[in-house]
Amino acid sequence: MGCASSLPDRNSGTLSGLSNSENAVPADAKNLRVKLVLLGDSGVGKSCIVLRFVRGQFDATSKVTVGASFLSQTIALQDSTTVKFEIWDTAGQERYSALAPLYYRGAGVAVIVYDITSPESFKKAQYWVKELQKHGSPDIVMALVGNKADLHEKREVPTEDGMELAEKNGMFFIETSAKTADNINQLFEEIGKRLPRPAPSS
Amino acid sequence: MLLSLVSKRSLEVDSRDAYGFALRPQHVQRYQEYLSIYTEEETERAEKWKNFLDRQEDRTAEPCSSDEEFQDTFQADGLESGEDSDSESEEGSRNGKHEDCELSGTSEQQLEQDRTETVGDVSKETEPAEEALVLDKSLRSDTESVKDEEEEKFESDKDKESSVGSESESDEEQQSQAVKEPVDHVHIQQEEKLVAEEDKCESGHEEKAQKETKAPRSVIEWAHIRPCLASIEDMMCSRVKNVKSTKNGQKNIVDDHASSIKESLSSIEESGENDRDSETSTSRSHSIKEENEAQGSVSPEPFFPWYEELEVLVRLGVPKDLRGEVWQAFVGVKARRVERYYQDLLAQITNSDENSSDVQRKWKKQIEKDIPRTFPGHPALNENGRDSLRRILLAYACHNPSVGYCQAMNFFAGLLLLLMPEENAFWTLVGIIDDYFDGYYTEEMIESQVDQLVFEELMRERFPKLGSLFSSDIQVSLHIFLPYTEQCDRFFYSNNPPDAVNHLDYLGVQVAWISGPWFLSIFVNIIPWECVLRMWDVLLFEGNRVVLFRTAFAIMELYGPAIVATKDAGDAITSLQSLASSTFDSSQLVLTACMGYISTNEARLEELRKIHRPAVLEIVEERIQKGRVWKDKKGLASKLYSFKHEGSILDHEQKSTQRNDGENQDDDDESCSPFLNLDGANVDSEVDSLPDLQEQVVWMKVELCRLLEEKRSAVMRAEELEIALMEMVKEDNRLELSARIEQLERDVRELKQVLSDKKEQETAMLQVLMKVEQDQKLTEDARINAEQDAAAQRYAVHVLQEKNEKLVTQLAQMEKKLVTAETTLEATLQYESGQNKALSSSPRFTRTTTESPKKKTGFLSFGLGWRDRNKAKQTEESNVDNTSNAASEAKSPSKESVNLSKENKSEDLLDPETRR
């Protein structure tokens, strides 16, 4: 389950002027660049998902995220486009949500994570969905992720609940495990596929 | 669990620094390189500090007595608790089920200690700095059996406390003392020497005393330096008191706002219990502060001549051995500390396990989550260390409910615990969070947001080039709720400086994305530990957040060029992060920060904060309002839902009151309580009397729900529209701006073209001018020549005229002579002819023919005779002969010839001149 993602960096550094600071505005049709923000309750494994995706590592006792942390990773899709994810991993504690707008404003993708063993974190995920619908970019791509799928014997949030919430809000849903790397790459590949493609410039 | 820990440890042992913190694999190499520099610096500063403190000691004649008291209380505590636990040991047999983990913890503690010992051994090989620790471990192992006993007692005490619930006052006191006991054992690193000393006092082993003398200098120094540090401490304590007194003055203003926010916050909370709780504890902390002031007889600010020297020393860094104590002195722990306060808090925590409020439970849960995630794998944060950490955090949450627990505090408490005993760490944390970072880590994080705005403004001021790299929408995003015009203003304002317009402007990175985490974590986990500690030295010394700004500037200055070279937002942030985390040159960083950004001072920051604070407050209030609407609505909806499902809203409400009243009841009981209660008389009567009202209430609730829903959607819609509008405006502005820029650029190009044309013209003109000048010079020369010629010619003419005159006179003379000669000749001829006629007048013709030669000779002879006669005039005559040719010629075309000769002569005259 290695990361099929350590590809050479996107070679286009061309910044097409005005609009690329906002949303998922890519440099060209083949090399997409997107700002992704991870939201969710504290301790659901946001940082672990990112670390698994970017570095292929898993550490059960990773550090508390203060404020936010940043990592970026480029993947190649099947249609030979590359997507560079600029990932903002936010702090989970409730009061840090005061700072969250700073990170999700202008993000092209929001990944809302909950812990399948914690109904509370699922509630928090619902809160984030609402918050993003209100204040996020209107064309933001949202994904709902139930993490810690390896702990199925402790599961308290049924898969159906996640699916239902995702469906209602037009989100993409997946259950992952950062520990076993299950579905981590699939998550990002799927997001990459759903990104709006730029209209071929005349 | 343990196995995994062990394997992880073996992996990490060589990737930890001298403080036991994990190093990133990519930094190990560089750290090793800098290690020698660090040790060098360390010895140097140890020397300097020792020097300084020695002099300090000389200055202060008598050692600070209150300090010794401080020390005494520590020891007394230890002794007391020992006795207490002895007397109570038999009582501690009952175990509550919630304490299971702690029970097993005692046996595990042994293992944990072993583990840290081995870690200590390993680190001994690599880091000589940890020798002290290892030595202490050996000391500890001697007293371990004693300690384990004591700890068991402590557990049992605790169990008893929690199970019995409320006890008499004296019991509570004893209990808190018992808590103090293991606390002393948990002190990590150097401070454990102190503990060891206490142990020694208690058990009175002579061998230990001997070992003690062998043990690191810090133990000896502890006694030595303490009085010297006291003077620093006194200074800082007076600062603490000053701050407090000024704060009280301003409090009313601040309180106004804080309380309004607090009110609105608390109204959201479902349980009113929490409010009462927090009120009591705030009032308690207020009373403490007052007490403090009363207790410390506030002396007028003394003059400290060594302040500046100390400042320099602090900037060079505090020696490792002293750091813990020096930090306490800086924070003014002595002035902050209140006897027994910490113990009381701990007692309260253990007591209030069951009846704590929602919020407290939330904090507790969060703390539990975060404790294993605080410096994971640090050798000192074993089971005991974590317990200390937990106690400090819980106590703080209890002490200041307006902050409670905020992620990041776990790191601060952990760091402090590594440097000082638990209670000292608690008071230092209190000082930092309550004072230095007042309003930073509260629920709304207002000051933190304000600081980010201030930092961004200063960044733009300081690094216009770099600042332009960052887009301005921090303002926009933070001010999403502000009126439209203001947003536009901000947008224009921040985009206006035209030099900021370059391709970096569009990277779209916001300063606060990066600097936010820096400030919130006070650079812990952001820059290498050596730097963090050096920065904290200055931070705690200065007593304000200025150094945060300065350090951030220094980092930006150091890595600005690298960031400017990056091509997109991701690369910029990544490179800044990785560069910051590899800033191993701590001296460079701290000195750049402190020396290079002196103009960034507290006064300026305060000024800017005042400007930016209202905006943040506005947003926060907006959020709270919305939160309330949302929560209210949710509450109503859920009630309605339960009403529909269970047929009666009363049932539900009773159920909830039931839950509040009887907390001991099990869930099973509760679920059947509606049915049970329906049988109850009072409920029946209520139900009977209420059908109409009930219906009304239900209807109104439904109506209210509908209205709220409508309101919410309307609000949402309005917001959406506003956002869309903002987006459009932004887009528009951009287009407009870019158009303007293009136009300006075109203008500039045109102007440049014109300029270059002008320049060309100018050079051409210059050339022409030069040519003209040359010509002028030539003509001038020519003129001079001509004038000279004219003069020469005039002279020549003059000369010629003279000659001419002479010649004319000569000619006249000669003509005269000729006339006379002719007359004589005629006379002679006449005479001759007369003679001839007289002699022979017959053959006339022959005579004439023969006559002509005679005539000629006669003429000749006459000529010769004439010549002879004029012998004296011969020279003159020859002259006349010579010039006669010319004269004869000159006679008729005299003028032309004169001209010609003039020209010839002028040429002759010219020659010498040109030669000259």
Interface residues (C-beta under 8 A of the other chain):
Chain A: G13 L15 G17 L18 S19 N20 S21 E22 R33 K35 S42 G43 D59 A60 T61 S62 K63 V64 T65 V66 G67 A68 S69 F70 L71 S72 K84 E86 W88 A91 G92 Q93 E94 R95 Y96 A98 L99 P101 L102 Y103 R105 G106 K134 H135 P138
Chain B: S4 K362 Q366 K369 D370 P372 R373 T374 F375 P376 G377 C406 Q407 A408 N410 F411 Y441 T442 E443 E444 M445 S448 Q449 S471 D473 I474 S477 L478 I480 H503 Y506 L507 G508 Q510 A512 W513 I514 G516 P517 W518 L520 S521 V524 N525 K567 D568 A569 G570 D571 I573 T574 Q577 V620 R623 M716 E719 E720 I723 A724 E731 R734 L735 S738
